[in-house]
Amino acid sequence: MIVRLLGGPLAGRVLTTTDAPWAGGWLTAGDADWGLYVPVHRDPATGVVLAEARITIPRPRRGRRAPWDSGP
């Protein structure tokens, strides 16, 4: 599957992955900043997925620890 990245630090880059469903994720390349990319469209004819940079960082629900917080 081909994923085209739109916006954010990796705008214009192309990611080639397996044909398994892709739910998005945090990505970086070289010295670029990290960006959270989520799929927004899949072309049924070509299978190409467009992924946009998510600008806001999701906050954990009250009483739940964020997945990146490994504190006690």
C-alpha distances in whole Angstrom, upper triangle without the diagonal:
4,7,10,13,16,19,21,21,18,18,16,14,10,8,6,5,6,5,8,9,9,13,13,15,18,16,19,19,22,25,23,24,22,20,19,15,15,12,15,13,10,11,12,12,9,7,6,8,11,12,16,18,21,24,26,26,26,30,31,33,37,37,34,33,30,27,28,32,33,37,39
4,7,10,13,16,18,18,15,14,13,10,7,6,5,6,9,9,11,11,10,13,13,15,17,15,17,17,20,22,20,21,20,18,17,14,14,11,13,12,10,10,12,13,9,7,5,6,9,10,14,16,19,22,25,25,26,29,30,33,37,38,34,33,30,28,28,32,33,37,40
4,6,10,13,14,15,12,11,10,9,6,5,6,8,10,11,12,11,9,11,10,12,14,12,14,15,18,20,18,18,17,14,14,10,10,8,10,10,9,11,13,14,11,9,6,5,6,7,10,12,15,18,21,21,22,26,27,30,33,35,32,30,27,25,25,29,31,34,37
4,7,10,12,13,10,8,7,6,5,6,9,11,14,14,16,15,12,14,12,13,14,13,14,14,18,19,16,17,16,14,13,10,11,9,11,10,10,11,15,15,12,11,7,6,5,6,9,11,14,17,20,21,22,26,28,31,34,36,33,32,28,26,26,30,32,35,38
4,7,8,9,6,5,6,6,6,8,11,13,16,17,18,16,13,13,10,11,12,10,11,12,16,17,13,14,13,10,10,7,9,9,10,11,12,14,18,19,16,14,11,9,6,5,6,8,11,14,17,18,20,23,25,28,32,33,30,29,25,24,23,27,29,32,36
4,7,9,7,5,6,8,9,11,15,17,20,20,21,19,16,15,12,14,14,12,13,14,17,18,14,14,14,11,11,8,10,10,10,11,13,15,19,20,18,16,13,11,7,6,5,6,10,12,15,17,19,23,25,28,31,34,31,30,26,25,25,28,31,33,37
4,7,7,5,8,10,12,14,18,19,23,23,23,21,18,17,14,14,13,12,13,14,17,16,13,12,12,9,10,9,11,12,12,14,17,19,22,23,21,20,17,14,11,9,6,6,9,9,13,15,18,21,24,27,30,32,30,29,25,24,23,27,30,32,36
4,6,6,9,10,13,14,18,20,23,24,24,22,18,17,14,13,11,10,10,12,14,14,10,9,9,6,8,8,11,14,14,17,19,21,25,26,24,22,19,16,13,10,8,5,8,8,11,13,16,19,22,25,28,30,28,26,22,22,21,24,27,29,33
4,6,9,10,13,14,17,19,23,25,25,23,19,19,15,14,11,9,8,9,11,10,6,6,7,6,10,10,14,16,17,19,21,23,27,28,25,24,20,18,15,13,11,8,11,11,14,15,18,21,24,27,30,32,29,27,23,22,20,23,26,28,32
4,6,6,9,10,14,16,20,21,22,21,17,17,13,13,11,8,7,8,10,11,7,8,8,7,10,9,13,14,16,17,19,21,24,25,22,20,17,15,13,11,10,9,12,13,16,17,20,23,25,29,32,33,30,28,24,23,22,25,27,30,34
4,6,9,11,15,17,21,22,23,21,18,18,15,15,14,11,11,11,14,14,10,11,12,10,12,10,13,14,14,16,17,19,22,23,20,19,16,14,11,10,9,8,12,13,17,18,21,24,27,30,33,35,32,30,27,26,24,28,30,33,37
4,7,10,13,16,20,21,22,21,18,19,16,17,16,13,13,12,15,16,13,14,15,13,15,13,15,14,15,16,16,17,21,21,18,18,14,13,11,10,11,11,15,17,20,21,24,27,30,33,36,38,35,33,30,28,27,31,33,36,40
4,7,10,13,17,18,20,19,16,17,14,15,14,11,11,10,12,14,12,14,13,12,14,12,14,14,16,16,16,17,21,21,17,17,13,12,11,10,11,12,16,18,21,21,24,27,29,33,36,37,34,32,29,27,26,29,31,34,38
4,7,10,13,15,17,16,14,16,13,14,15,12,12,11,14,17,14,16,15,14,15,12,14,13,15,15,14,15,18,18,14,13,10,10,10,10,12,13,17,19,22,23,25,28,30,33,36,38,34,33,29,27,26,30,32,35,38
4,6,10,12,13,14,11,13,11,12,13,10,11,11,14,17,15,16,15,14,14,11,13,12,15,15,14,15,18,18,15,13,10,10,10,10,13,14,17,20,22,22,23,27,28,31,35,36,32,30,27,24,24,28,29,33,36
4,7,9,11,12,11,14,13,14,15,13,14,14,17,20,18,20,18,17,17,14,15,14,16,16,14,15,17,17,13,12,10,10,12,12,16,17,20,23,25,25,26,29,30,33,36,37,34,32,29,26,26,30,31,34,37
4,7,8,9,8,12,11,13,15,13,15,15,18,21,20,21,18,17,17,14,14,13,16,16,14,16,17,17,14,12,11,11,13,13,16,18,20,23,25,24,25,28,28,31,35,35,32,30,27,24,24,28,29,33,35
4,5,8,9,12,13,15,17,16,18,19,22,25,23,24,22,21,19,17,16,15,18,17,15,16,16,17,15,12,12,12,15,16,19,21,22,26,27,26,26,29,30,32,36,36,32,31,28,25,26,29,30,34,36
4,7,8,12,14,16,19,18,21,21,25,28,26,26,24,22,20,18,16,14,17,15,12,14,13,14,12,9,11,11,15,15,19,21,23,27,28,27,27,30,30,32,36,36,33,32,29,26,28,31,32,36,38
4,6,10,12,14,17,18,21,22,25,28,26,26,23,21,19,17,15,13,16,15,13,15,15,17,15,12,13,12,15,15,19,21,22,25,26,25,24,27,27,29,33,33,30,29,26,23,25,28,29,33,35
4,7,9,12,16,16,20,22,25,27,25,25,22,19,17,14,12,10,13,13,11,14,13,16,15,11,12,10,13,13,16,18,19,22,23,22,21,24,24,26,30,31,27,27,24,22,23,27,28,32,34
4,6,9,12,13,16,18,22,24,22,21,18,16,13,10,9,8,11,12,11,14,15,17,16,12,11,9,11,10,13,15,15,19,20,19,19,22,22,24,28,29,25,25,22,19,20,24,26,29,32
4,7,11,12,16,19,22,24,21,20,17,14,11,9,7,7,10,12,12,16,17,20,18,15,14,11,12,10,12,13,13,16,17,16,15,18,18,20,24,25,22,21,18,16,18,21,23,27,29
4,7,9,13,15,19,20,18,16,13,10,7,5,4,6,10,12,13,16,18,21,19,15,14,10,10,8,9,10,10,14,14,14,14,17,18,20,24,25,22,21,18,16,16,20,22,25,28
4,6,10,13,17,18,15,14,10,8,6,6,7,9,13,15,16,20,22,24,22,19,17,14,13,10,11,10,10,13,13,12,12,15,16,19,23,24,20,19,15,13,13,17,19,22,25
4,7,11,14,14,12,10,6,5,4,6,9,12,15,18,19,22,25,27,24,21,19,16,15,12,12,9,10,12,13,11,12,15,16,20,23,24,20,18,15,13,12,15,18,21,24
4,7,10,12,9,8,6,5,6,7,10,13,16,18,19,22,24,26,23,21,18,15,14,11,12,10,11,13,15,14,16,19,20,23,27,27,24,22,18,16,15,18,20,23,27
4,7,8,6,6,5,7,9,10,14,16,19,21,22,24,27,28,25,23,20,18,17,14,14,12,14,15,17,16,18,21,23,26,29,30,27,24,20,18,16,20,21,24,28
4,6,6,8,8,10,13,13,17,18,21,23,23,25,28,29,25,23,20,19,18,16,16,14,17,18,20,19,22,25,26,30,33,33,30,27,24,22,20,23,24,27,31
4,6,9,10,13,16,17,20,22,25,26,27,29,31,32,29,27,24,23,21,19,19,17,20,20,22,22,25,27,29,32,35,35,32,29,26,24,21,24,25,28,32
4,7,9,12,16,17,21,23,26,27,28,30,33,34,31,29,26,24,23,20,20,17,19,19,21,21,24,26,28,32,34,35,32,29,25,24,21,24,25,27,31
4,7,9,12,14,18,20,22,24,25,27,31,32,28,27,23,21,19,17,16,13,16,16,18,18,21,23,26,29,32,33,30,27,24,22,20,23,25,27,31
4,6,10,12,16,19,21,24,25,28,31,32,29,27,24,22,19,16,15,12,13,13,15,14,18,20,22,26,28,29,27,24,20,19,17,20,22,24,28
4,7,10,13,16,19,21,23,26,29,30,28,25,22,20,18,14,13,10,11,11,13,12,15,17,19,23,25,26,24,21,17,16,14,17,19,22,25
4,6,10,13,15,18,20,23,26,28,25,23,20,17,15,11,9,6,7,8,10,10,13,16,18,21,24,26,23,21,17,16,15,18,21,23,27
4,7,10,13,16,18,21,24,26,24,21,19,15,13,9,8,6,5,8,9,8,10,13,16,19,22,23,21,19,15,14,14,17,20,23,26
4,7,9,12,14,17,20,22,20,17,15,11,10,6,5,4,6,9,11,11,12,16,18,21,24,26,23,22,18,17,17,20,23,26,29
4,6,10,12,15,18,20,19,16,14,10,8,5,6,7,7,11,12,12,12,16,18,20,24,26,23,22,19,17,18,22,24,27,30
4,6,8,11,14,16,15,12,10,7,6,4,6,9,10,14,15,16,16,19,21,23,27,28,26,25,22,21,22,25,27,31,33
4,7,10,13,16,15,13,11,8,6,6,7,10,11,14,16,17,17,21,22,24,28,30,27,27,24,23,24,28,30,33,36
4,7,9,12,12,10,8,6,5,7,9,13,14,17,19,21,21,24,26,27,31,33,31,31,27,26,27,31,33,36,39
4,6,9,8,6,6,4,6,9,12,16,17,21,22,23,23,27,28,30,34,35,33,32,29,28,29,32,35,38,41
4,6,6,5,5,6,8,12,15,18,20,23,26,27,27,31,32,34,37,39,36,36,33,32,33,36,38,42,44
4,6,5,8,9,12,15,18,22,23,27,28,29,29,33,34,35,39,40,38,38,35,33,34,38,40,43,46
4,6,8,11,13,17,20,24,26,29,31,32,32,36,37,38,42,44,41,41,38,36,37,41,43,46,49
4,5,9,12,15,18,22,24,27,30,31,31,35,36,38,41,43,40,39,36,34,35,39,41,44,47
4,6,10,13,16,20,22,25,27,28,28,31,33,34,38,40,36,36,33,31,32,35,37,41,43
4,7,10,13,16,19,22,25,25,26,30,31,33,37,38,35,35,31,29,30,34,36,39,42
4,6,10,13,15,19,21,22,22,26,27,29,33,35,32,31,28,26,27,30,32,36,39
4,7,10,13,16,18,20,20,24,26,28,32,34,31,30,27,26,26,29,32,35,38
4,7,9,12,15,16,17,21,23,25,29,31,28,27,23,22,22,26,28,31,34
4,6,9,12,14,15,19,21,24,27,29,27,26,22,22,22,25,28,31,34
4,6,9,11,13,16,19,22,25,27,25,23,20,19,19,22,25,28,31
4,6,7,9,13,16,18,22,24,22,21,17,17,17,20,23,26,29
4,7,10,13,16,19,21,24,22,21,17,18,18,20,23,25,29
4,6,9,13,15,18,20,19,18,15,16,15,17,21,23,26
4,6,10,13,15,17,15,14,11,12,12,14,17,19,22
4,7,9,12,15,13,12,9,11,12,13,17,19,21
4,6,9,11,10,9,7,10,11,12,15,16,19
4,6,8,6,6,5,8,10,10,13,14,16
4,6,5,8,8,11,14,13,16,17,18
4,6,8,10,13,15,14,16,16,17
4,7,10,13,15,13,15,14,14
4,6,9,12,10,12,12,13
4,6,8,6,8,9,10
4,5,5,8,10,12
4,6,7,10,13
4,6,9,12
4,6,9
4,7
4
